[in-house]
Amino acid sequence: MGSTNDKIRGNWNELKGKLKAQYGELTDDDLAYQQGKEDELIGRIQKRIGESKDEVKRIIDNL
């Protein structure tokens, strides 16, 4: 969990672009990041792309 949150905090703008390229259904609202609310962000992505929370974390970790 920690590494995913660290990655989100560290370079979210870069990750956001890669996620939008890979999952065209993601909107800017889905990918809006607020510090300290990483779980909320993962939940929005999870809901939009229909994957489990663990899968979303794996996707982010592998970007």
N, C-alpha and C positions, 0 to 999 in steps of 0.2 A: 504494500500500500504506500509506504513512504516514498519509494522511488518514483511511482507514478505521480504523486503530488509534487515531488521535487521537480520532476520534468515539466509538469504543467506550470509551476511557478517560474521556472528558469527561462523557458523560451516558448511561451504560449502562442505568440503571433506566428511563429514558424510552424508549430504543430497545427494550429487552426487552419492554415492554408493547405497543409497536406491532408487533413481530415476532409476539408471541403472538396478537394480534388478527388479523393477516394470515395466519398459519400456525398454525392450531389444533392441529396435531400436535406442535408444539414443547413440550417439558416444561421445568420449572424446572431439571432436571438438564442438559438440552441447553443451557440459557442461563446456566448458572453461569459467572461470570466471575472469573478470577484475574488480577491484574495481571501483565503479562509473558507471558501465555499466550493472546494474542489469536488466534494461528494455530490453537491447539487448539479454541478456541471456534468459530471459523469452520468448522473441520473437522466439529465435531459438528452444527452447523446444516446444513452441506452434506449430510452423510449423512442427516439426518432429512428434509429437504425434497427431496432428489434433484436438486439443482442443482450446477453447477460452482462451484469456489472463486471464480472471477472474478464469477460471477453473484451469489453470496452477498455479496461485497464491494460490488457495484453496488447491491443491495437495501439494504444497511446505509447506504451513502452517500446514497441517495435518500430515506431516512426523515426 
